[in-house]
């Protein structure tokens, strides 16, 4: 019995081990590399496939015309019922039934067929380079979506962490307000920051969804959950934009297709000029059998004949056809010249972006690291009571923005490399991807002779920071009037700010009517006005700004609210109205960032400002 139990346990253990190993194999999916995904894209993308089939079609079209060099062989059978006007003596009349083997061979057609074959050969290469262009452009679009997927995946993670921190800090501020140890306005500000964090989270997740759809359209299916980090840009670019431009002029498929189109147009002109020359054709007829009534007829005899056809006049159609084709050649040159300009513009902009973004990455890394250090310092200072929760919110928001800026810059740099390689016709090569069943065309001499593009790039703008500082106005001169502790301030007639109070005053929505819960705060403000003695006081009204805010309306609303406070402190507090002036500033002087939808409660305020002469 014990042996049976041991055997059963051993069997179960083996089965379990087998299941574990099998499940491990099932879940150990190999990583799909960027190279694999690009090769799948350029082999199955509908736009690329359309160009591929156009390329194949043009090859067969050339072979159709090439058939004109070969003889044409036909079997011709005729049946004739002809009126008999003379006796058929010796069966020499035209037979009423005749079978012949007919061979026709073009001997000379003014080189028309030869030039047409050459034209279609260049047309085939035009389609080849158009296919290469479609592959480069589709790969670039795919790489952009690929990089953006990595970008928004990372930004979504940032937004998630940012939301969690804002929610936690909001909860703590809410607890402090409930306990009566924090102001309600702090909670309002934290609420606004939390709403902004939630909006950022929604934005980044929406961007990730949309870019995944872009990638799916190009790739043909949903991308794998894990994407390989790109390394195609590690080889860098040429040392100067001029050198990079030379590479583009030699390999850009759009430019090469225009050069092939010029050669095709030249051959088409020569083919049309062939109409001015005579045409020679050889024809042989072998009689395979004629009816008895005409077996001795000359119509039943074997024939070998050489014919010449010389077009002497064709209503000037041939002349105008040559002129028409010559304009095609001129148009091909114009398109080549435009391609030179377009290639230069795309290359120098992408190359300049690489230079600028590499430098920006350094500065944005410094910024992110500095803000991260400040964030940690603020957290430690908060623990010992030297910072508020709102201070922590400020640093969290700046840290979030710093990480976003650095991440965007890094991925923009990768995209700039991809754009540069695509213009140079090297993006697939840099990634290491290929598409099978495509020929390799040797570089012909006319590629260089017809390439008239000038590899001259505009100079990159480099800021001389030392010169800027050397020519700048000394900073101490700008702030000299703000150093009263060192230099005695001059006597001026203008009023300057000496003291300010911002009571928490709430108004009805879009109204100057003061809410009753603000009366306590206004009583405190009246006490402050009494403490200021006979000093003149400006009561300044301010509003926040939203996407739909109108400046004129908010200006008037701020003035009405300032006057409402003035009337209250005069009527309820007995403050001399001669001391007070009411002024509205609308939303022109915010003290915090406005949300385009919610505005900001902090900016909706009334300030009491003591004036001194």
Beta strands, then each sheet from edge to edge (+ up, - down):
strand 1: 72-79
strand 2: 97-108
strand 3: 279-290
strand 4: 303-309
strand 5: 496-501
strand 6: 536-542
strand 7: 580-584
strand 8: 605-612
sheet 1: 1+ 2- 3+ 4-
sheet 2: 5+ 8- 6+ 7+
end
